Each structure stands twice: as structure tokens, then as C-alpha cells.
Amino acid sequence: MARNIDGVLLLTPVVSIPERELIVWENPALAERIRTGITEAQARRTVDLGDFTDYATDTNEE
């Protein structure tokens, strides 16, 4: 927040994102890969890799 010469408060809009998503904002190549993946999934151009429950853990890291 800042105040101009007339004493009017100036507010700066802010967008908050989770820290775990910051890497996508900082890495344009990663963001493009994610957009490509979403586009491919929407077009149903995906490959079924099977069930990954063997790799699941009981702990919730979020």
C-alpha cells in the first residue's frame, strides 16, 4: 500500500498462488508442457498407463 502526494491510499492488486505452483509460473517451458498435456487430454489423445495405486502412500503431503 502506498500514499500519493494528496494523501490518497493507493492499493496494488495481488494474486496469490500456492508455493507448490510457483515453479510453473517461473518456468515457461513447463507451463507449455502442461498446456499441451491438457489439450491432448481434452482431445482424448492419451495412453492408459494402468493403475498406480501400488505407488500411493497413506500420508497426505499437501
PDB file with one MODEL, atoms N, CA, C and O in Angstrom:
MODEL        1
ATOM      1  N   MET A   1       0.849  -1.163   0.000  1.00  0.00           N
ATOM      2  CA  MET A   1       0.000   0.000   0.000  1.00  0.00           C
ATOM      3  C   MET A   1       0.900   1.233   0.000  1.00  0.00           C
ATOM      4  O   MET A   1       1.946   1.263   0.649  1.00  0.00           O
ATOM      5  N   ALA A   2       0.476   2.225  -0.729  1.00  0.00           N
ATOM      6  CA  ALA A   2       1.234   3.479  -0.808  1.00  0.00           C
ATOM      7  C   ALA A   2       0.265   4.643  -0.684  1.00  0.00           C
ATOM      8  O   ALA A   2      -0.950   4.479  -0.791  1.00  0.00           O
ATOM      9  N   ARG A   3       0.819   5.797  -0.460  1.00  0.00           N
ATOM     10  CA  ARG A   3       0.007   7.005  -0.336  1.00  0.00           C
ATOM     11  C   ARG A   3       0.570   8.021  -1.325  1.00  0.00           C
ATOM     12  O   ARG A   3       1.780   8.240  -1.373  1.00  0.00           O
ATOM     13  N   ASN A   4      -0.321   8.651  -2.125  1.00  0.00           N
ATOM     14  CA  ASN A   4       0.178   9.647  -3.078  1.00  0.00           C
ATOM     15  C   ASN A   4       0.337  10.999  -2.383  1.00  0.00           C
ATOM     16  O   ASN A   4       0.091  11.128  -1.184  1.00  0.00           O
ATOM     17  N   ILE A   5       0.743  11.981  -3.142  1.00  0.00           N
ATOM     18  CA  ILE A   5       1.043  13.301  -2.578  1.00  0.00           C
ATOM     19  C   ILE A   5      -0.174  13.954  -1.925  1.00  0.00           C
ATOM     20  O   ILE A   5      -0.027  14.775  -1.019  1.00  0.00           O
ATOM     21  N   ASP A   6      -1.390  13.589  -2.388  1.00  0.00           N
ATOM     22  CA  ASP A   6      -2.618  14.143  -1.813  1.00  0.00           C
ATOM     23  C   ASP A   6      -3.100  13.359  -0.596  1.00  0.00           C
ATOM     24  O   ASP A   6      -4.128  13.697  -0.007  1.00  0.00           O
ATOM     25  N   GLY A   7      -2.369  12.322  -0.218  1.00  0.00           N
ATOM     26  CA  GLY A   7      -2.756  11.513   0.930  1.00  0.00           C
ATOM     27  C   GLY A   7      -3.701  10.375   0.594  1.00  0.00           C
ATOM     28  O   GLY A   7      -4.180   9.678   1.488  1.00  0.00           O
ATOM     29  N   VAL A   8      -3.973  10.182  -0.700  1.00  0.00           N
ATOM     30  CA  VAL A   8      -4.871   9.107  -1.113  1.00  0.00           C
ATOM     31  C   VAL A   8      -4.108   7.783  -1.074  1.00  0.00           C
ATOM     32  O   VAL A   8      -2.990   7.681  -1.578  1.00  0.00           O
ATOM     33  N   LEU A   9      -4.726   6.783  -0.472  1.00  0.00           N
ATOM     34  CA  LEU A   9      -4.106   5.465  -0.411  1.00  0.00           C
ATOM     35  C   LEU A   9      -4.195   4.784  -1.767  1.00  0.00           C
ATOM     36  O   LEU A   9      -5.259   4.758  -2.386  1.00  0.00           O
ATOM     37  N   LEU A  10      -3.094   4.242  -2.221  1.00  0.00           N
ATOM     38  CA  LEU A  10      -3.051   3.524  -3.489  1.00  0.00           C
ATOM     39  C   LEU A  10      -2.868   2.036  -3.191  1.00  0.00           C
ATOM     40  O   LEU A  10      -1.888   1.635  -2.564  1.00  0.00           O
ATOM     41  N   LEU A  11      -3.804   1.243  -3.638  1.00  0.00           N
ATOM     42  CA  LEU A  11      -3.753  -0.196  -3.405  1.00  0.00           C
ATOM     43  C   LEU A  11      -3.234  -0.904  -4.652  1.00  0.00           C
ATOM     44  O   LEU A  11      -3.607  -0.561  -5.774  1.00  0.00           O
ATOM     45  N   THR A  12      -2.390  -1.872  -4.447  1.00  0.00           N
ATOM     46  CA  THR A  12      -1.849  -2.651  -5.552  1.00  0.00           C
ATOM     47  C   THR A  12      -2.522  -4.020  -5.551  1.00  0.00           C
ATOM     48  O   THR A  12      -2.427  -4.758  -4.570  1.00  0.00           O
ATOM     49  N   PRO A  13      -3.208  -4.366  -6.656  1.00  0.00           N
ATOM     50  CA  PRO A  13      -3.847  -5.679  -6.708  1.00  0.00           C
ATOM     51  C   PRO A  13      -2.792  -6.795  -6.665  1.00  0.00           C
ATOM     52  O   PRO A  13      -1.716  -6.661  -7.247  1.00  0.00           O
ATOM     53  N   VAL A  14      -3.106  -7.878  -5.982  1.00  0.00           N
ATOM     54  CA  VAL A  14      -2.196  -9.007  -5.833  1.00  0.00           C
ATOM     55  C   VAL A  14      -2.963 -10.286  -6.108  1.00  0.00           C
ATOM     56  O   VAL A  14      -4.122 -10.432  -5.718  1.00  0.00           O
ATOM     57  N   VAL A  15      -2.299 -11.209  -6.784  1.00  0.00           N
ATOM     58  CA  VAL A  15      -2.861 -12.537  -6.998  1.00  0.00           C
ATOM     59  C   VAL A  15      -2.002 -13.510  -6.216  1.00  0.00           C
ATOM     60  O   VAL A  15      -0.778 -13.518  -6.353  1.00  0.00           O
ATOM     61  N   SER A  16      -2.632 -14.318  -5.410  1.00  0.00           N
ATOM     62  CA  SER A  16      -1.908 -15.275  -4.585  1.00  0.00           C
ATOM     63  C   SER A  16      -1.989 -16.661  -5.213  1.00  0.00           C
ATOM     64  O   SER A  16      -3.066 -17.106  -5.611  1.00  0.00           O
ATOM     65  N   ILE A  17      -0.841 -17.348  -5.301  1.00  0.00           N
ATOM     66  CA  ILE A  17      -0.821 -18.730  -5.783  1.00  0.00           C
ATOM     67  C   ILE A  17      -0.081 -19.578  -4.766  1.00  0.00           C
ATOM     68  O   ILE A  17       0.802 -19.080  -4.068  1.00  0.00           O
ATOM     69  N   PRO A  18      -0.430 -20.852  -4.675  1.00  0.00           N
ATOM     70  CA  PRO A  18       0.287 -21.728  -3.737  1.00  0.00           C
ATOM     71  C   PRO A  18       1.758 -21.855  -4.132  1.00  0.00           C
ATOM     72  O   PRO A  18       2.088 -21.859  -5.318  1.00  0.00           O
ATOM     73  N   GLU A  19       2.623 -21.958  -3.154  1.00  0.00           N
ATOM     74  CA  GLU A  19       4.062 -22.063  -3.409  1.00  0.00           C
ATOM     75  C   GLU A  19       4.388 -23.258  -4.296  1.00  0.00           C
ATOM     76  O   GLU A  19       5.301 -23.187  -5.119  1.00  0.00           O
ATOM     77  N   ARG A  20       3.647 -24.361  -4.135  1.00  0.00           N
ATOM     78  CA  ARG A  20       3.923 -25.559  -4.930  1.00  0.00           C
ATOM     79  C   ARG A  20       3.654 -25.331  -6.425  1.00  0.00           C
ATOM     80  O   ARG A  20       4.151 -26.089  -7.257  1.00  0.00           O
ATOM     81  N   GLU A  21       2.876 -24.299  -6.777  1.00  0.00           N
ATOM     82  CA  GLU A  21       2.586 -23.992  -8.175  1.00  0.00           C
ATOM     83  C   GLU A  21       3.512 -22.919  -8.742  1.00  0.00           C
ATOM     84  O   GLU A  21       3.453 -22.629  -9.936  1.00  0.00           O
ATOM     85  N   LEU A  22       4.349 -22.337  -7.922  1.00  0.00           N
ATOM     86  CA  LEU A  22       5.234 -21.255  -8.347  1.00  0.00           C
ATOM     87  C   LEU A  22       6.176 -21.698  -9.459  1.00  0.00           C
ATOM     88  O   LEU A  22       6.491 -20.906 -10.348  1.00  0.00           O
ATOM     89  N   ILE A  23       6.631 -22.947  -9.427  1.00  0.00           N
ATOM     90  CA  ILE A  23       7.561 -23.433 -10.438  1.00  0.00           C
ATOM     91  C   ILE A  23       6.981 -23.297 -11.843  1.00  0.00           C
ATOM     92  O   ILE A  23       7.725 -23.055 -12.794  1.00  0.00           O
ATOM     93  N   VAL A  24       5.672 -23.449 -11.988  1.00  0.00           N
ATOM     94  CA  VAL A  24       5.044 -23.330 -13.301  1.00  0.00           C
ATOM     95  C   VAL A  24       5.107 -21.883 -13.788  1.00  0.00           C
ATOM     96  O   VAL A  24       5.321 -21.645 -14.977  1.00  0.00           O
ATOM     97  N   TRP A  25       4.927 -20.925 -12.899  1.00  0.00           N
ATOM     98  CA  TRP A  25       4.986 -19.509 -13.266  1.00  0.00           C
ATOM     99  C   TRP A  25       6.411 -19.095 -13.605  1.00  0.00           C
ATOM    100  O   TRP A  25       6.621 -18.211 -14.435  1.00  0.00           O
ATOM    101  N   GLU A  26       7.381 -19.724 -12.974  1.00  0.00           N
ATOM    102  CA  GLU A  26       8.775 -19.360 -13.192  1.00  0.00           C
ATOM    103  C   GLU A  26       9.407 -20.098 -14.374  1.00  0.00           C
ATOM    104  O   GLU A  26      10.494 -19.726 -14.817  1.00  0.00           O
ATOM    105  N   ASN A  27       8.753 -21.125 -14.886  1.00  0.00           N
ATOM    106  CA  ASN A  27       9.326 -21.946 -15.945  1.00  0.00           C
ATOM    107  C   ASN A  27       8.365 -22.013 -17.135  1.00  0.00           C
ATOM    108  O   ASN A  27       7.480 -22.867 -17.152  1.00  0.00           O
ATOM    109  N   PRO A  28       8.518 -21.134 -18.125  1.00  0.00           N
ATOM    110  CA  PRO A  28       7.602 -21.105 -19.270  1.00  0.00           C
ATOM    111  C   PRO A  28       7.552 -22.430 -20.047  1.00  0.00           C
ATOM    112  O   PRO A  28       6.500 -22.797 -20.570  1.00  0.00           O
ATOM    113  N   ALA A  29       8.682 -23.149 -20.128  1.00  0.00           N
ATOM    114  CA  ALA A  29       8.691 -24.432 -20.839  1.00  0.00           C
ATOM    115  C   ALA A  29       7.808 -25.450 -20.128  1.00  0.00           C
ATOM    116  O   ALA A  29       7.097 -26.219 -20.776  1.00  0.00           O
ATOM    117  N   LEU A  30       7.849 -25.458 -18.808  1.00  0.00           N
ATOM    118  CA  LEU A  30       6.999 -26.368 -18.037  1.00  0.00           C
ATOM    119  C   LEU A  30       5.532 -25.992 -18.216  1.00  0.00           C
ATOM    120  O   LEU A  30       4.687 -26.871 -18.382  1.00  0.00           O
ATOM    121  N   ALA A  31       5.222 -24.715 -18.184  1.00  0.00           N
ATOM    122  CA  ALA A  31       3.846 -24.261 -18.380  1.00  0.00           C
ATOM    123  C   ALA A  31       3.330 -24.707 -19.743  1.00  0.00           C
ATOM    124  O   ALA A  31       2.178 -25.126 -19.858  1.00  0.00           O
ATOM    125  N   GLU A  32       4.164 -24.623 -20.775  1.00  0.00           N
ATOM    126  CA  GLU A  32       3.757 -25.042 -22.113  1.00  0.00           C
ATOM    127  C   GLU A  32       3.520 -26.551 -22.165  1.00  0.00           C
ATOM    128  O   GLU A  32       2.577 -27.005 -22.813  1.00  0.00           O
ATOM    129  N   ARG A  33       4.361 -27.326 -21.494  1.00  0.00           N
ATOM    130  CA  ARG A  33       4.158 -28.781 -21.450  1.00  0.00           C
ATOM    131  C   ARG A  33       2.827 -29.127 -20.777  1.00  0.00           C
ATOM    132  O   ARG A  33       2.124 -30.040 -21.211  1.00  0.00           O
ATOM    133  N   ILE A  34       2.494 -28.402 -19.729  1.00  0.00           N
ATOM    134  CA  ILE A  34       1.222 -28.642 -19.034  1.00  0.00           C
ATOM    135  C   ILE A  34       0.051 -28.288 -19.945  1.00  0.00           C
ATOM    136  O   ILE A  34      -0.922 -29.037 -20.032  1.00  0.00           O
ATOM    137  N   ARG A  35       0.148 -27.127 -20.632  1.00  0.00           N
ATOM    138  CA  ARG A  35      -0.930 -26.740 -21.564  1.00  0.00           C
ATOM    139  C   ARG A  35      -1.093 -27.785 -22.674  1.00  0.00           C
ATOM    140  O   ARG A  35      -2.213 -28.125 -23.053  1.00  0.00           O
ATOM    141  N   THR A  36       0.033 -28.290 -23.190  1.00  0.00           N
ATOM    142  CA  THR A  36      -0.018 -29.323 -24.226  1.00  0.00           C
ATOM    143  C   THR A  36      -0.696 -30.585 -23.692  1.00  0.00           C
ATOM    144  O   THR A  36      -1.529 -31.182 -24.374  1.00  0.00           O
ATOM    145  N   GLY A  37      -0.346 -30.980 -22.501  1.00  0.00           N
ATOM    146  CA  GLY A  37      -0.959 -32.164 -21.886  1.00  0.00           C
ATOM    147  C   GLY A  37      -2.459 -32.004 -21.702  1.00  0.00           C
ATOM    148  O   GLY A  37      -3.223 -32.940 -21.939  1.00  0.00           O
ATOM    149  N   ILE A  38      -2.874 -30.836 -21.286  1.00  0.00           N
ATOM    150  CA  ILE A  38      -4.308 -30.575 -21.102  1.00  0.00           C
ATOM    151  C   ILE A  38      -5.024 -30.640 -22.449  1.00  0.00           C
ATOM    152  O   ILE A  38      -6.101 -31.228 -22.557  1.00  0.00           O
ATOM    153  N   THR A  39      -4.425 -30.036 -23.475  1.00  0.00           N
ATOM    154  CA  THR A  39      -5.017 -30.065 -24.821  1.00  0.00           C
ATOM    155  C   THR A  39      -5.134 -31.502 -25.323  1.00  0.00           C
ATOM    156  O   THR A  39      -6.163 -31.881 -25.883  1.00  0.00           O
ATOM    157  N   GLU A  40      -4.091 -32.297 -25.126  1.00  0.00           N
ATOM    158  CA  GLU A  40      -4.123 -33.696 -25.565  1.00  0.00           C
ATOM    159  C   GLU A  40      -5.162 -34.501 -24.801  1.00  0.00           C
ATOM    160  O   GLU A  40      -5.848 -35.342 -25.382  1.00  0.00           O
ATOM    161  N   ALA A  41      -5.281 -34.250 -23.515  1.00  0.00           N
ATOM    162  CA  ALA A  41      -6.281 -34.961 -22.713  1.00  0.00           C
ATOM    163  C   ALA A  41      -7.696 -34.591 -23.159  1.00  0.00           C
ATOM    164  O   ALA A  41      -8.570 -35.455 -23.237  1.00  0.00           O
ATOM    165  N   GLN A  42      -7.920 -33.313 -23.451  1.00  0.00           N
ATOM    166  CA  GLN A  42      -9.242 -32.882 -23.914  1.00  0.00           C
ATOM    167  C   GLN A  42      -9.589 -33.509 -25.262  1.00  0.00           C
ATOM    168  O   GLN A  42     -10.757 -33.778 -25.542  1.00  0.00           O
ATOM    169  N   ALA A  43      -8.572 -33.743 -26.099  1.00  0.00           N
ATOM    170  CA  ALA A  43      -8.795 -34.356 -27.416  1.00  0.00           C
ATOM    171  C   ALA A  43      -8.775 -35.886 -27.329  1.00  0.00           C
ATOM    172  O   ALA A  43      -8.854 -36.575 -28.345  1.00  0.00           O
ATOM    173  N   ARG A  44      -8.671 -36.398 -26.115  1.00  0.00           N
ATOM    174  CA  ARG A  44      -8.640 -37.848 -25.855  1.00  0.00           C
ATOM    175  C   ARG A  44      -7.456 -38.532 -26.538  1.00  0.00           C
ATOM    176  O   ARG A  44      -7.554 -39.687 -26.951  1.00  0.00           O
ATOM    177  N   ARG A  45      -6.342 -37.815 -26.655  1.00  0.00           N
ATOM    178  CA  ARG A  45      -5.106 -38.398 -27.189  1.00  0.00           C
ATOM    179  C   ARG A  45      -4.209 -38.767 -26.009  1.00  0.00           C
ATOM    180  O   ARG A  45      -3.141 -38.186 -25.815  1.00  0.00           O
ATOM    181  N   THR A  46      -4.659 -39.735 -25.235  1.00  0.00           N
ATOM    182  CA  THR A  46      -3.923 -40.153 -24.049  1.00  0.00           C
ATOM    183  C   THR A  46      -3.631 -41.648 -24.132  1.00  0.00           C
ATOM    184  O   THR A  46      -4.191 -42.359 -24.966  1.00  0.00           O
ATOM    185  N   VAL A  47      -2.756 -42.105 -23.263  1.00  0.00           N
ATOM    186  CA  VAL A  47      -2.392 -43.513 -23.194  1.00  0.00           C
ATOM    187  C   VAL A  47      -2.688 -43.990 -21.779  1.00  0.00           C
ATOM    188  O   VAL A  47      -2.260 -43.366 -20.808  1.00  0.00           O
ATOM    189  N   ASP A  48      -3.410 -45.084 -21.661  1.00  0.00           N
ATOM    190  CA  ASP A  48      -3.712 -45.658 -20.354  1.00  0.00           C
ATOM    191  C   ASP A  48      -2.470 -46.373 -19.838  1.00  0.00           C
ATOM    192  O   ASP A  48      -2.041 -47.368 -20.424  1.00  0.00           O
ATOM    193  N   LEU A  49      -1.896 -45.884 -18.762  1.00  0.00           N
ATOM    194  CA  LEU A  49      -0.700 -46.477 -18.179  1.00  0.00           C
ATOM    195  C   LEU A  49      -1.018 -47.418 -17.027  1.00  0.00           C
ATOM    196  O   LEU A  49      -0.121 -47.858 -16.308  1.00  0.00           O
ATOM    197  N   GLY A  50      -2.292 -47.721 -16.857  1.00  0.00           N
ATOM    198  CA  GLY A  50      -2.676 -48.667 -15.822  1.00  0.00           C
ATOM    199  C   GLY A  50      -2.923 -48.013 -14.481  1.00  0.00           C
ATOM    200  O   GLY A  50      -3.087 -46.799 -14.364  1.00  0.00           O
ATOM    201  N   ASP A  51      -2.942 -48.863 -13.484  1.00  0.00           N
ATOM    202  CA  ASP A  51      -3.280 -48.480 -12.122  1.00  0.00           C
ATOM    203  C   ASP A  51      -1.997 -48.150 -11.347  1.00  0.00           C
ATOM    204  O   ASP A  51      -1.051 -48.938 -11.338  1.00  0.00           O
ATOM    205  N   PHE A  52      -1.974 -46.994 -10.708  1.00  0.00           N
ATOM    206  CA  PHE A  52      -0.793 -46.560  -9.974  1.00  0.00           C
ATOM    207  C   PHE A  52      -0.970 -46.648  -8.457  1.00  0.00           C
ATOM    208  O   PHE A  52      -0.197 -46.050  -7.710  1.00  0.00           O
ATOM    209  N   THR A  53      -1.971 -47.379  -8.004  1.00  0.00           N
ATOM    210  CA  THR A  53      -2.204 -47.456  -6.559  1.00  0.00           C
ATOM    211  C   THR A  53      -1.048 -48.112  -5.819  1.00  0.00           C
ATOM    212  O   THR A  53      -0.886 -47.879  -4.622  1.00  0.00           O
ATOM    213  N   ASP A  54      -0.241 -48.921  -6.489  1.00  0.00           N
ATOM    214  CA  ASP A  54       0.930 -49.526  -5.829  1.00  0.00           C
ATOM    215  C   ASP A  54       1.924 -48.464  -5.384  1.00  0.00           C
ATOM    216  O   ASP A  54       2.733 -48.716  -4.491  1.00  0.00           O
ATOM    217  N   TYR A  55       1.877 -47.292  -5.985  1.00  0.00           N
ATOM    218  CA  TYR A  55       2.826 -46.220  -5.655  1.00  0.00           C
ATOM    219  C   TYR A  55       2.238 -45.210  -4.678  1.00  0.00           C
ATOM    220  O   TYR A  55       2.929 -44.285  -4.251  1.00  0.00           O
ATOM    221  N   ALA A  56       0.978 -45.378  -4.323  1.00  0.00           N
ATOM    222  CA  ALA A  56       0.314 -44.447  -3.402  1.00  0.00           C
ATOM    223  C   ALA A  56       0.824 -44.666  -1.981  1.00  0.00           C
ATOM    224  O   ALA A  56       1.197 -45.777  -1.604  1.00  0.00           O
ATOM    225  N   THR A  57       0.835 -43.600  -1.209  1.00  0.00           N
ATOM    226  CA  THR A  57       1.206 -43.697   0.210  1.00  0.00           C
ATOM    227  C   THR A  57       0.013 -43.284   1.046  1.00  0.00           C
ATOM    228  O   THR A  57      -0.924 -42.655   0.554  1.00  0.00           O
ATOM    229  N   ASP A  58       0.060 -43.644   2.302  1.00  0.00           N
ATOM    230  CA  ASP A  58      -1.027 -43.289   3.215  1.00  0.00           C
ATOM    231  C   ASP A  58      -0.884 -41.866   3.732  1.00  0.00           C
ATOM    232  O   ASP A  58      -1.826 -41.339   4.325  1.00  0.00           O
ATOM    233  N   THR A  59       0.263 -41.228   3.527  1.00  0.00           N
ATOM    234  CA  THR A  59       0.450 -39.877   4.026  1.00  0.00           C
ATOM    235  C   THR A  59      -0.012 -38.864   3.004  1.00  0.00           C
ATOM    236  O   THR A  59       0.151 -39.051   1.798  1.00  0.00           O
ATOM    237  N   ASN A  60      -0.582 -37.803   3.497  1.00  0.00           N
ATOM    238  CA  ASN A  60      -1.038 -36.715   2.635  1.00  0.00           C
ATOM    239  C   ASN A  60      -0.041 -35.574   2.782  1.00  0.00           C
ATOM    240  O   ASN A  60       0.013 -34.930   3.829  1.00  0.00           O
ATOM    241  N   GLU A  61       0.754 -35.319   1.733  1.00  0.00           N
ATOM    242  CA  GLU A  61       1.816 -34.324   1.819  1.00  0.00           C
ATOM    243  C   GLU A  61       1.329 -32.901   1.587  1.00  0.00           C
ATOM    244  O   GLU A  61       2.121 -31.969   1.722  1.00  0.00           O
ATOM    245  N   GLU A  62       0.080 -32.693   1.248  1.00  0.00           N
ATOM    246  CA  GLU A  62      -0.413 -31.329   0.997  1.00  0.00           C
ATOM    247  C   GLU A  62      -0.869 -30.677   2.250  1.00  0.00           C
ATOM    248  O   GLU A  62      -1.314 -29.530   2.224  1.00  0.00           O
TER     249      GLU A  62
ENDMDL
END
